Amino acid sequence: MTGTRRTPPGRAGRLRLRHSLDVAGLGADPLVQKLRILRSEHQRPLRAEQ
């Protein structure tokens, strides 16, 4: 991770923050998909016991 950076004021700051949010969203999508898969794999043996 990088050190603390000040967000510049004004339009440049908004653009930087928007970009950061976009990148975070792109990184979160595969993690959500992986979590969904892992949950279904975890539930499979539990369903088989019933």
JODA-V228357 format. One record per run of one state. SS is the DSSP state (alpha for helix, beta for strand, coil for the rest). FROM is the first residue (numbers start at 0). LEN is the number of residues. If there is no record, write none. Layout:
BEGIN
ss:SS from:FROM len:LEN
ss:SS from:FROM len:LEN
END
This chain:
BEGIN
ss:coil from:0 len:9
ss:alpha from:9 len:40
ss:coil from:49 len:1
END
